[in-house]
Amino acid sequence: MQMINKLRRRLILVSMLSLLLVLGSIVTAANLINWRQITQDADSILDVLAENEGFFPELREDFGGGPWDGETAPARPEGESAATMPEGETTENRPVNNREKWRNDLRGRGLSQETPFESRFFSVKYNEDGSVDDVEITRIASVSEEDAISYAEEILAKGRTRGFYGSYRYLVCNESADSGDSVGQRVILLDRQNQLATLKHFVLASYGLSALGLLLVLILITLLSGRIIRPFVDNYEKQRRFITDAGHELKTPLAIIEADSEVLEMDLGEDNEWLSDIRKQTRRLAELTANLIFLARSEESTGTAQRIDFPLSDVVEESAESYQGPAMAGGQSFEMTVEPMLSLCGDEKQIRQLVGILMDNALKYTPAGGDIRLTLKKDGKWLRLSVCNTAENIKKEQLPHLFDRFYRTDASRNSATGGYGIGLSIAQAIVAGHKGQIKATTADECSLTITASFPAG
């Protein structure tokens, strides 16, 4: 059940992260587009003001309705046909009223004809010597001349030509006389408070609704995730039950085979090659069956097994000492460093089995002349049991698979080294049952270190 719950949590986590990434990208993109539009509209208005000495032409007293450009003919009345136009005048060459030209220019910049009447702005003009020449605040009520000059000086001190000053979008431009000679600078500030407030409300609303949506989706996925993984759970339960049942069913014939071989051994003698081979393979099969049953039961366990405090240092040292002889016989050096007086709350029998698995694995895969080191120490809030051994051709990409069932680094599965590739799977199950962690590392691909960490308290 632990693996099923872990899979369910992972499904929920992946689903929520995917939704968060997609929804967050969409909402962020929408807000950035709004921000960019506000900035572009403000810059377009500022460009118009800069081209007209800090005013909208239509609001200038000398603009009025405006005469025709170079002409005195009135605008063609609505419904006038080409036949009634003055002689020589066509739709293409008829002059355009100043006001009409101005409105066409606004449309060309993506602005509304109402923009001059909706905009609140002010400007400060400076002479070449840096003195204030003119302050224009007629189009804004909340700013005095002193405020306008103070804002402009702070903007000039920044050294930037465009940007935001509080809720104002500003532009610093040079103004030239008719001759083209520079006559100073003008700082124009456009009030964007309403637009920025609208953007702020949109940002809060969009992210707030997104968070609410994520919460609702989380609730739905949590409720429905059980149904989503139900087929997998059913298949997994069937597989686990099959392993357990098959293991128990195999125990009886294996026991009978072993008993019969012992009877035959009494008649044929202990040196019979065939009987020795039968008993050897029977023991291997019995061991494999017991290991598979252990794995199935460990996955079924809910973690409520009784745990007791026991001297971990003594258990590890006693379990590892029995491997000094096999290591010496195989031409391997064995070094053991165990910090004394360490204790652990858990299953002593399983910890002994864990030490045996790690040491057996090290003995099998350490070549003659290699080194094996066992270390037990307290590291902060963890008790770390590690076994390091010399290894041949251990690749880093193999490390994540070492704890997979029936995985062996030797692809040919040579029986010379023995084993079925489930020892480390059992070690992982034992460590997980004690709320610990286990990992495999290699520093130079010529050695392997397996470290099991347990909570110290």
HELIX and SHEET records of a PDB file:
HELIX    1   1 GLN A    2  GLU A   51  1                                  50    
HELIX    2   2 PRO A   57  LEU A   59  5                                   3    
HELIX    3   3 ALA A   82  THR A   84  5                                   3    
HELIX    4   4 ASN A   98  GLY A  108  1                                  11    
HELIX    5   5 THR A  115  GLU A  118  1                                   4    
HELIX    6   6 GLU A  145  LYS A  158  1                                  14    
HELIX    7   7 GLN A  193  ILE A  228  1                                  36    
HELIX    8   8 ARG A  230  LEU A  268  1                                  39    
HELIX    9   9 GLU A  273  GLU A  300  1                                  28    
HELIX   10  10 LEU A  312  GLU A  321  1                                  10    
HELIX   11  11 GLN A  324  ALA A  329  1                                   6    
HELIX   12  12 GLU A  348  TYR A  365  1                                  18    
HELIX   13  13 LYS A  396  HIS A  401  5                                   6    
HELIX   14  14 GLY A  423  GLY A  433  1                                  11    
SHEET    1   A 5 VAL A 132  GLU A 136  0                                        
SHEET    2   A 5 PHE A 121  TYR A 126 -1                                        
SHEET    3   A 5 SER A 182  ASP A 191 -1                                        
SHEET    4   A 5 TYR A 168  SER A 176 -1                                        
SHEET    5   A 5 ARG A 162  TYR A 165 -1                                        
SHEET    1   B 2 ILE A 308  PRO A 311  0                                        
SHEET    2   B 2 SER A 343  GLY A 346 -1                                        
SHEET    1   C 5 SER A 333  VAL A 338  0                                        
SHEET    2   C 5 ASP A 371  ASP A 379  1                                        
SHEET    3   C 5 TRP A 382  THR A 390 -1                                        
SHEET    4   C 5 SER A 447  PRO A 455 -1                                        
SHEET    5   C 5 GLN A 437  THR A 441 -1                                        
END                                                                             
